[in-house]
Amino acid sequence: MIRVVLVDSQRLVRTGLRRVLEESPGIEVVAEADSAETAVPSVRTGAADVILLAARPPGTETAAAVHALLVQRPQTKVVVLTPPGTAPYPAALLESGAAGFVSKACSVEDFLTAIRTVYEGGRYVGDDIARQLAHSLLPGGERSPFDALSRRELEVMGMLTRGRSVRQIAAALGLSPKTVNTYRYRLYGKLGIGNDVELTRLALRYGVAEPGPD
């Protein structure tokens, strides 16, 4: 029996996913969580074989969430559920340790195949995501400038684009305001921008931020 934990901020989405999984032989939903933080206890106790983690927004804090879950129990497999039609993802998310990536627009068959594939030790990338990635790698394809950012820089970027202050980010990440500002200006340099407004515009363009604060 494959034990699955669902992580999505939307209860209605979790309900739909649970229904699909409970109708599938050999798969059991053992827990639900609205965030990676609240999923930690289920992972730490070894209750989960596979975690279905909804990306929000793709490539920013999701990479950090994957890392945080795998620190608790490295043998657990993480499948990232991405919003349909999003831009190619920053390398930090693809290299986060997640074993699978599927779009929420994928078929039920692909969804279940992803779970069973990663459980058996394989990796799985949904067809639509694979096409987006392949296109970005072709000559003339638009590469995301966010590929150059580290996991921590993506965390800071995600909070800045959601209107968090430097002090709020520092408290959330356990850093000093000075260190957060260092990451902030490092972001500016890597992305070729000069302020938070330009950062937000660029992040929205490449689909790695949501408009407006939390």
GIWOSUL-V813141 format. One record per residue. N is the residue number from 1. RES is the residue in one letter. PSI is psi in degrees with one decimal (NA if undefined). Layout:
n->N res->RES psi->PSI
n->N res->RES psi->PSI
//
This chain:
n->1 res->M psi->127.3
n->2 res->I psi->118.0
n->3 res->R psi->123.5
n->4 res->V psi->139.9
n->5 res->V psi->130.0
n->6 res->L psi->128.4
n->7 res->V psi->107.6
n->8 res->D psi->138.2
n->9 res->S psi->-17.1
n->10 res->Q psi->117.9
n->11 res->R psi->-38.4
n->12 res->L psi->-39.6
n->13 res->V psi->-43.6
n->14 res->R psi->-38.7
n->15 res->T psi->-43.0
n->16 res->G psi->-42.0
n->17 res->L psi->-41.8
n->18 res->R psi->-42.1
n->19 res->R psi->-43.5
n->20 res->V psi->-45.1
n->21 res->L psi->-38.3
n->22 res->E psi->-18.5
n->23 res->E psi->0.6
n->24 res->S psi->124.4
n->25 res->P psi->139.6
n->26 res->G psi->5.7
n->27 res->I psi->134.3
n->28 res->E psi->128.9
n->29 res->V psi->114.7
n->30 res->V psi->-17.2
n->31 res->A psi->159.0
n->32 res->E psi->152.4
n->33 res->A psi->150.8
n->34 res->D psi->-1.7
n->35 res->S psi->165.2
n->36 res->A psi->-35.4
n->37 res->E psi->-43.1
n->38 res->T psi->-11.2
n->39 res->A psi->-14.2
n->40 res->V psi->-45.9
n->41 res->P psi->-40.0
n->42 res->S psi->-34.7
n->43 res->V psi->-43.7
n->44 res->R psi->-36.7
n->45 res->T psi->-0.9
n->46 res->G psi->17.5
n->47 res->A psi->-19.9
n->48 res->A psi->135.1
n->49 res->D psi->-39.1
n->50 res->V psi->135.4
n->51 res->I psi->126.8
n->52 res->L psi->110.5
n->53 res->L psi->117.4
n->54 res->A psi->130.7
n->55 res->A psi->134.2
n->56 res->R psi->115.0
n->57 res->P psi->168.8
n->58 res->P psi->128.4
n->59 res->G psi->-12.0
n->60 res->T psi->-92.3
n->61 res->E psi->-10.7
n->62 res->T psi->-40.7
n->63 res->A psi->-41.2
n->64 res->A psi->-37.0
n->65 res->A psi->-42.4
n->66 res->V psi->-47.0
n->67 res->H psi->-44.5
n->68 res->A psi->-37.5
n->69 res->L psi->-41.0
n->70 res->L psi->-24.6
n->71 res->V psi->-36.1
n->72 res->Q psi->-40.0
n->73 res->R psi->91.9
n->74 res->P psi->-27.4
n->75 res->Q psi->-11.8
n->76 res->T psi->141.7
n->77 res->K psi->136.6
n->78 res->V psi->128.3
n->79 res->V psi->122.4
n->80 res->V psi->127.1
n->81 res->L psi->118.0
n->82 res->T psi->148.6
n->83 res->P psi->144.4
n->84 res->P psi->143.6
n->85 res->G psi->20.7
n->86 res->T psi->164.9
n->87 res->A psi->164.8
n->88 res->P psi->145.9
n->89 res->Y psi->149.1
n->90 res->P psi->150.6
n->91 res->A psi->-30.7
n->92 res->A psi->-34.9
n->93 res->L psi->-42.8
n->94 res->L psi->-26.8
n->95 res->E psi->13.6
n->96 res->S psi->-17.1
n->97 res->G psi->-6.3
n->98 res->A psi->141.9
n->99 res->A psi->-16.3
n->100 res->G psi->153.5
n->101 res->F psi->120.4
n->102 res->V psi->148.3
n->103 res->S psi->148.6
n->104 res->K psi->-11.5
n->105 res->A psi->2.9
n->106 res->C psi->167.5
n->107 res->S psi->160.6
n->108 res->V psi->-38.3
n->109 res->E psi->-45.0
n->110 res->D psi->-40.3
n->111 res->F psi->-48.3
n->112 res->L psi->-35.6
n->113 res->T psi->-39.6
n->114 res->A psi->-44.9
n->115 res->I psi->-47.6
n->116 res->R psi->-34.6
n->117 res->T psi->-47.4
n->118 res->V psi->-33.2
n->119 res->Y psi->-35.7
n->120 res->E psi->4.0
n->121 res->G psi->3.3
n->122 res->G psi->-177.1
n->123 res->R psi->151.2
n->124 res->Y psi->129.2
n->125 res->V psi->122.3
n->126 res->G psi->153.0
n->127 res->D psi->-44.2
n->128 res->D psi->-36.8
n->129 res->I psi->-41.0
n->130 res->A psi->-39.7
n->131 res->R psi->-41.7
n->132 res->Q psi->-43.4
n->133 res->L psi->-42.6
n->134 res->A psi->-40.9
n->135 res->H psi->-39.8
n->136 res->S psi->-22.4
n->137 res->L psi->-11.9
n->138 res->L psi->153.4
n->139 res->P psi->128.9
n->140 res->G psi->-11.6
n->141 res->G psi->145.5
n->142 res->E psi->115.0
n->143 res->R psi->145.2
n->144 res->S psi->127.7
n->145 res->P psi->-15.0
n->146 res->F psi->-8.7
n->147 res->D psi->-26.4
n->148 res->A psi->-6.6
n->149 res->L psi->146.5
n->150 res->S psi->170.3
n->151 res->R psi->-44.0
n->152 res->R psi->-39.9
n->153 res->E psi->-36.1
n->154 res->L psi->-38.1
n->155 res->E psi->-49.7
n->156 res->V psi->-44.1
n->157 res->M psi->-44.8
n->158 res->G psi->-39.9
n->159 res->M psi->-38.1
n->160 res->L psi->-42.5
n->161 res->T psi->-13.3
n->162 res->R psi->14.2
n->163 res->G psi->12.3
n->164 res->R psi->143.5
n->165 res->S psi->166.4
n->166 res->V psi->-41.6
n->167 res->R psi->-38.7
n->168 res->Q psi->-41.3
n->169 res->I psi->-42.7
n->170 res->A psi->-43.9
n->171 res->A psi->-40.6
n->172 res->A psi->-35.3
n->173 res->L psi->-3.4
n->174 res->G psi->35.1
n->175 res->L psi->166.5
n->176 res->S psi->153.2
n->177 res->P psi->-34.9
n->178 res->K psi->-42.2
n->179 res->T psi->-39.8
n->180 res->V psi->-43.1
n->181 res->N psi->-33.5
n->182 res->T psi->-45.7
n->183 res->Y psi->-39.1
n->184 res->R psi->-49.5
n->185 res->Y psi->-25.6
n->186 res->R psi->-39.1
n->187 res->L psi->-47.6
n->188 res->Y psi->-45.2
n->189 res->G psi->-44.7
n->190 res->K psi->-33.8
n->191 res->L psi->-6.8
n->192 res->G psi->39.6
n->193 res->I psi->173.7
n->194 res->G psi->-8.0
n->195 res->N psi->176.5
n->196 res->D psi->-30.4
n->197 res->V psi->-45.7
n->198 res->E psi->-36.0
n->199 res->L psi->-46.0
n->200 res->T psi->-42.7
n->201 res->R psi->-43.5
n->202 res->L psi->-41.5
n->203 res->A psi->-39.8
n->204 res->L psi->-39.2
n->205 res->R psi->-39.8
n->206 res->Y psi->8.5
n->207 res->G psi->27.0
n->208 res->V psi->23.4
n->209 res->A psi->158.8
n->210 res->E psi->144.0
n->211 res->P psi->140.8
n->212 res->G psi->160.6
n->213 res->P psi->172.5
n->214 res->D psi->NA
//
